[in-house]
Amino acid sequence: METLDPPVTDTDTEQPIDDPAPRQRRAGGRRSRRQAGRRRAQKAARRAKRLQRLASVIAAVGVGVALVVIGSVLLDREPTETPTTAEEGPTAVAAVTDGSAALLVRTSPWTPSGDSTGTRAVGISLLANDAEAGASVIFLPSDLLVEIPGVGLDRLGLAQQYGGTDLTVATVENALGIELAGGLAIDDRRLGRMLDRMGGATVDVDQQLVERSDDGTGVLAFEVGEQHLPGPRLSQLWSFQQRGETELDTYSRQQTVLEAVLPLLADDGIRDEVLADDVGGIDTDLDPSAVSNLLDGLGNAMADGQLTFHLLPVTPLGTADEQLATSYQMRSGDVDDLILQQLPGAIPEGGGAEAVPIQVLNGVGVPGVGQRVDAALEGLGFRIVLSDNAPDFDHAVTQIVIYEETAAMVAAAEQVRAAMGVGTILVSRQPQSVVDLTIVVGADFTGGDDRVPSGL
């Protein structure tokens, strides 16, 4: 068994501010679904603008952020009579048949103003049983800054608020260049009940854990040493974060719980009991047998000492923005190496580092456009690395912009147009180093629809 990799830090980067205060939302009156959706879109846009101020910080540690403004530098390109075949552009992504990988998302209640209670992600982990690399668990910080399709640069954990587990899975797939079987979402309360079905588990807590109030007084939450915990207490330990700790500090405890729980799930009877009654309360589109097989593989690997634990290589970012006080960016080269080593079966042909980086700009002001584009291009070897609003929202026709008039890029643009069913291909004279293709979504793609997509 391999222990959790320590977090990677950068001495030239400001350290994150500990224990950021949660954003408070005031309750409001009832509003129509359309008004609520527009308000959420406006809040997401404002947050994205605020996050753009982090560009200078990110650039200082090696990440470039760019926004392509579509203007007079573009040249119209008419469709060819015989569209270039997809084989000449990005290779269509092959279905993942090697191994199994899914995203585990632990959630907690979240109540935005004026809307019904939703959920937010408080813990995100990749569970993998790869046929080539074996079984592994990769912890992903919920405060990781990534491109969320249709939202822009934001924290990974907020994808759950914006669009549920499907959007969280799509965000991780885009960020890491992989294809997952699906997502598994469960809140801490249901997780506790599920773990209780197996009779709890014995864990070895390596330090005294204290839960402190705002006035500084503390209550002992967990003693040091080996102890048997029922399901609700296991769930509490899994997510426990002491005052002054960052999210990265909690991963050793998460590993401790998984090391105790997973071997028990190698037993068919226990696993069937845990997953009884609608997959044990897990919210997932995966077939119950697929969930069982994944947990069986992880459980047996843990029992045999073959399961490895990893923290996605990240660097903390420091910022004066109180609401963004603790955030992280990926160390791209190290992340690519980790994915190649631990999840080779989840890297589709034409995906990973080979995927064509694209930008999606919302030219109509319709919420959820990025998600629609992401769904349309699924499996075609494209990767959304930037998304934002266009300078205006009166684009009637979708523009597909390339920056090199090569056969490969023309073929890629034709493939995008075929997948979306609309669009005019344009060639920009302005070079672009961050993306190879930009899509400015027009009303021809949305059909003039201003309804809020399901889940947003």
N, C-alpha and C positions, 0 to 999 in steps of 0.2 A: 504494500500500500504506500502511496506517495502522499506526503502531507501537502497542505495548501501552499502554493507559491506566495511569498510575501509580496505586498503591493510595491510597484515600482514608483519611485518618486524622482523628482528633478530638483536638484539643489538650486538651480537658477530660476525656479518658479516659486511664487508666493505659496505658502501653505494655506489650505482651506481654513475658513473660520469654523470652529466647532459649534455643534448644536444650533443650526440655524432655526430661527423661529418660523413655525408654519404660517402660511398665508391665511389671514382671517377673511371670511366672507360674510357680509351682512345678509340677513334674510330679506327677501323681497316679496312682492305680491305675485299672484298668478299671472302668467303671460301666455300668449299663444305659442304653439310649438315653433312656428316660423320666427317669431320675435326672439324666443329663447335661443334658437339656433344661430340667428344673426348676432345676438349678443355674445354667444360663446366664440363665434368666429372673430368678432371684433377684439375680444379679450386675447384670443390666441395670436392675432395679428400684432396687438400692442406688445405682448410678451416677446414675440419674435423680433420686433424692432428693438426691444431692450437687449435681447440676446445678441443682436448684431453689434452692439457696442463692445462685446467681448472679442470682436475680430482682431483687434490689435494685440490683446493678450494671447489669443490662440496663435497668431502669426509669430509671436516671439518664441513660441516653443514648437514651431514647425508645421502648423496647420494653416492652409490658405483658404480664405472664404471670399467668394466673388459673386457679384450679381451682374448678369448680362442684361443690359438695357437694349431692347430692340428699337432700332431707329432707321435712319435713312441709309445706313451702310449695308442694308440687306439687298440682295438681288433676287428677283423672282425666278423660280425654276419650275417649269411646267412638268407635269408627270410625263414619263415616257410612255409610248404607245404599248410597249411590252415591259411591264415593271421588272426591275432587276430581281432575280430570285433571291430568296432568303439565304441560300447557301453562300452567296457572294458577300453577304454582310455578316453580322454576328451570328454565331452558330446557335440554333435553337437549343434551349437548355434541356438536357435529357432528364427523365424522371429519376428521382433518387431511389435506387433499389438496393444500395449497399449500406447496411446498418440502419440505425434508427436514432433520430434526435428530435427532441421536443422541448418547448420552453415552459418551465414551471414559473407561474406568476402568483405570488402571495399578495392578497389584496386586503384592504380595510375600507370601511365606509367613508364616503366623501359626499358632502352636501353643498353643492354650489347654490348661490343665492337664487331664490325664486324657482328652483327646479327640484325634481324628486331626487332622492338619495342615490348616488352612484358609487363608484369604487375608485380607489387609487392603488397603484402598485407600491408595495413596501418591500418586496424582495423578488429578484428575478434571477433564475438559474437555468442554464442549459443542461439538460440531461441527455447523455448520449451513450449508445451501445453500438459503437461502430464495428463493422465486421472486420476491418483491417487494423484499426488502432486500439480496439477494446473499449472498455467502459470508462466514462469520465463525467465529472460534474464541473461546470465552469460558472463561477459567480460573476454576474454583471451588475455593476453599481446602478441603482435606479437614478442616481444623479449624473449619469454619463451624458455628456452633450452629444447628440446625434441629430441627423436629419430625419424628422418625422414626416412621412409623405402627407402632403396637403397642409402641413403646419409650418415646417421650417426647422431651423436649429432650435432644439429645446431638450429638456431632460427626458431620458428614456422612460422613466416612470410615469411621465405625464401622458404618454401614448395611451395608457389604459383609460385615462379620463376622457381623452378626445375621441377615441374610437373603439374601446374595449380590447379584448385579447387579440382579435384579428389584426388590429392596427399595431399592437405591441409586437406581434410575431412578424408582421411585414417590416416594421422598423428594424428589428434585429436582423432579419434576412438581408435587408438593404445594407445595413451597416457592416455586416460581416461577410457578405457575398456568399451566403449559404442558403440552402433550402431545407426547411424543417417540416416534419410530419404534421405539426400543429402545435397548439398551446393547451396548457392545463392551468386553469385558474381556480384558486380556492382561498377563502378568507380564513383568518386565524381561528375563528370560532369553530368553523366546520373542520378545519384541520385538526383541532384538538379532539373533536368527537371521533374523527377518523382514526387518529392515533390511539385513542382510548379503546377502540375495537380490538386492537392487537394486545391489549393489556398493559400499555405503556412500554417503557424501555429503561434500561439502566445506563446512565451516563456518568462520566467523570468530569466534574466541573473544576477547571484549573485555577479559578480565582473567585474570591467573594464578590458577589454582584449586589449592588445597592440601588434601589429605586428612590430618587430624591425628588422632593417637592420644590416648588418655586422659592420657598423660604430657606432652602438649604438643608432642611431636616431629611433624614433618610430612613428607609425601611429595608431590612435585609430581604432580598428576593431569593438568592440562592447561596447556600453554603458551599465551601470548598470540599471537594472529594467525591467519591463514588456514591451515587444515590439512584434509587429507582423512582422515576417520575411518571405520573399518569399522563394521559394524552393532553389535557389542557395545559399542564405545566411544561410538557415538552414543546408545545406550540409557543408558549411564552418564552422559553429559553431560546428557541429558534430565532425569534424576532427581537430579543431583548437588547436594548442599547442604553448604556449608562450615560448620564449627563457628562458632557465633555468628550465623548467618543464620536468618531466619524463612522460612516457606514462601513468603511473598510475594516474597522476594528471589530466588527461583529461576525466576520466570516469564519473565524476559528470556532466560534460557538455554533454556527450553522453546520460546520463540518462535523463537530462533535455529535450533534443530534442525528445527522444523516448516517454517521458511522454506527450509531446504536440502532437506528430504525431499519436501515436497508437490509442487513442480514436476516432480520425477521421476515421480511417480505419475500425471501427466497423460498419460504414454506408455502406450498400451494394453498393449504387450508387457511392460513393466516391471511394470505393475499386476497383470497376470495372473500373472506369475511370483511376485510378492510374496504374492498371495492364494491361490496354489496349495496343495493339500494341506490341506483343511479350513480354508479362509479364513486361511491363514498362521498358524494357532495361536490365532486370536482366538476367545474364547468368546462366542458371540452367538446369538440366536434369529432375527436378521435373515437374509433370503435373501441368498446370496452376491452376486447381481446388485445388490441394494440397497446393500450395502457398497461394491461396486465403483463404482456410480454416485455415491455420496456422495464417495468419495475422488477420483473423476474431476472432479467439480465443484469441490472444494476445490483440487485440483492446478492446474486451468486458471485458476481465479481467482488463485491465487498467481503463476502464470506471467505473468498479465496485469497484475499489480500491483493487483488488486481485492480481495484478501482482507484483512479487518481483524481485529485481535487486541484483546481486551478482558479486563480483570480485573473480575470481579463486584464492584460497589461494596460495600466492607465497612469496618467500624470495628473495630480491635483492642480486646479486652477484657482488663483486668488482673485477676488474682485471686490470692489467697494460696494457693490449692489447687495443689500442685505438679503433680498429674496433669492439671490443666486450665490450665496456665500460659500457653499460647499458644492463644487461641481468638478467634473473630471473630463479629460479627453483621452481618446485611445492613442496608444503608441503603435501607429499603423504597422510598421515592419514587424514588431514583436507579436501583434495580434495576428497578422497573416501567418507567421510561423506557427503560432499556437493552433490556429484552425487547421492548418495543413497537417500538423502532427496528431491532433486529437479528433478531428472531424473530417477526414478525407472523403468519407462516404456522403457527407452533406454538401460537398462542393460540386455543383452541377457542371457539366461540360459547358464551357462558355461563361461560367460564373466565376466567383472569387475575384482574383486580381485581373482576370481576363475580361470581366464584364465591362460594357461600355458605360462610362460615367455620364449621366444626363442631369439636366436641370429642368424642373417643371415650374412654370410661372402661371398663376391664376389670372387669366385675362377677362374673366366674367364676374368675379366676386361671389361665385357660388361656393358655399362651404363643402368640403370633402372632395374637391376636384382632384387633388393629389392622389387620394386613395383610388379614385376611379381610373386614373391613368396607370397607377401601379398595378391594378387588377388587370387592365387591358394588356399590359406588357409582360405579365407574369410568364416566366418560362422562356423568354426570348433573349436572355443574355444582356439585359440592360439593368443599370443600378442607379437609382435616384440618390444623388449626393447633395443636391441643393434643391430647395423648393421655397417659393415666396410668391408675393403678389406681383403682377405686371404693373408698370407705371400707371395704367388705367384699366378700367373694367369694360370697355366697349369694343372688345375684339369679337367680330362676327365670325371670323374664319380662324381656325387653328393654324398656327405657324410652327413648322418643324425646321429648326435652324441648325445647319452644320457649319463648321469652320474650316473645313478642308474639302475641296471638290474632288476627292479621290473616289475611285470605284467602290471601295469598301464603305465609305461614309455615305455615299449616295444610296447604296444598297441598304444601309442601316436606316436611313431616313424613309426609304420606301417601305421597309419592314414595319416601322412605327406607324406610318400612314395606313398600312393594311390592317394592323392590329386595332388601331383606333377607329378606322372606318372613315376618317375625315382628315383634312389638313392640306396645306400648301407647303411645299418644300422650298426653303430659302437658303441662300449661301451668304454668310457674313464675311465682310472684308476685315473685320476686327478679330485678331487672333485671340484664342481663349485657352488658358493652360489648365483650368480646373475641370471643365467638362468638355466632352466631344460633341454633344448635341443638346439643344434646348428646345423644349416644347412650350409654346405659349398657347394655353388652352382657350379656345373660342367658343362662341355660342353654338356652333355647328356640332360640337362634341356633347355639350350638355343638353342640347335641344331646347334652350331657353328655359330650362328647369331651374327654379330657385328654391326648390324644396330641400330641406336638410336631410342628408343621407341617414339611413338607419344606423344607430349607434353613436351619432354625434349630437 
